[in-house]
Amino acid sequence: MLYRRLGKTGCDVSVLGFGCMRLPVRDAHKPTDFFDPAKAIDEEKAIELIHYAIEQEVNYFDTAYVYHGGKSEPLLGKAVREYRKKVYLATKLPAWIIKGKEDFEKVLHEQLLRLETDFVDFYLLHGLGRESWQKMKEMGALDFLERVKAEGRIRFAGFSFHDDTRTFKEIADAYDWALCLIQHNYYDRNYQAGREGLEYAAAKGIGVVIMEPLRGGKLAQRIPQEVQGLWDSSPGKRTPAEWALRWVWNHPGVSTVLSGMNSMEQLRENLRVAQEALADSLKAEELALIDRVTEAYRKLLRVDCTSCGYCLPCPRGVNIPHNFTMYNDLFAFQAPETSLMLYQRWTSPEQRAANCADCGECEEKCPQHIPIAQEMKKVHEALGGRQDSGKGPINP
């Protein structure tokens, strides 16, 4: 196993990190089953995977209070009970459930019990964006982190992030963070924090942990014919998953890459690829091929939205870029169940395309000159009324 230094922490972490958001579950028939809190974790298979990863010298394990409906932390705690000194545990404080300052203490105490440990190595504020960051500051989250570090209940503090690059830099500058967790892959290279945020954090000595290197598996499964043809044209044969992982590891500023592995086949392939996870190791022609693949995916998109956010805020609360992302993914990645679930279950009614009032305010601000109101109708038609795996609308 290869290791990289995690920012200024002094910790050497395995380049492959084990993400515990998509553990194997019982009776799984489609990708979205791994997110269903009603689905029971297949404890025997999950522990087998975690133990095998530890035997192969993976030492970074990431979970969160809410993963698997609160079942991920206890499973991980049980799995690493006898290996605690060999692994780093990372978990997260969900900003959205904190209602008062006393909740900080309550949640961390519960997490330590779940994980069967006296301390967490890396403790992250979960899913920060502009609004949640303001909330956390006002409620004293930074003082809380300082106190529990001094008490030894967490070793290092960090944050995971879902917003734009400007907000990312603001958060990165506001505290002496040890690490950050951001989404990054060759398709989303300018999405959210983006490469600019990645390099900004690394330059400050903030350890960079990557989530969604395969975009939830979309870059590794059900590959469009146009894309597969490009991969097949390469003299050096690699799987789509290997290409995607190698692209992320090619960045010197990346410390570890999380993968939500729920089968031994996935784990073994990722371990194999991780043996060659050297920074700046991809050749110019290999990077050019990945760029062509990215463009091939983009040609499958229905709306040329760059998620710049200039259209926001919508007076009705519609999250315009988010709707376009789900809509584009429906066609580019051939994974309708994911887009349907995101729209019908995980997007609040006021944020959905259906809430568009056709006021035109957003269209005046759109630098891409997208007829947004017209496209919002198409988005809802595609995602609002379609059925999820034959079981009817998730939230009609």
DAQUILIN-V262766 format. One record per helix or strand of 3 or more residues. SS is the DSSP state (2 for helix, 1 for strand). FROM is the first residue (numbers start at 1). TO is the last residue. Records with the same first field share a line. If there is no record, write none. Layout:
SS: FROM-TO / FROM-TO
This chain:
1: 3-5 / 12-14 / 16-19 / 60-62 / 88-94 / 120-128 / 154-161 / 179-183 / 207-211 / 254-259
2: 7-9 / 31-35 / 43-55 / 67-79 / 81-86 / 95-97 / 102-115 / 130-138 / 141-150 / 165-173 / 194-203 / 225-232 / 240-249 / 264-274 / 284-299 / 320-332 / 336-344 / 349-351 / 353-355 / 361-365 / 372-383
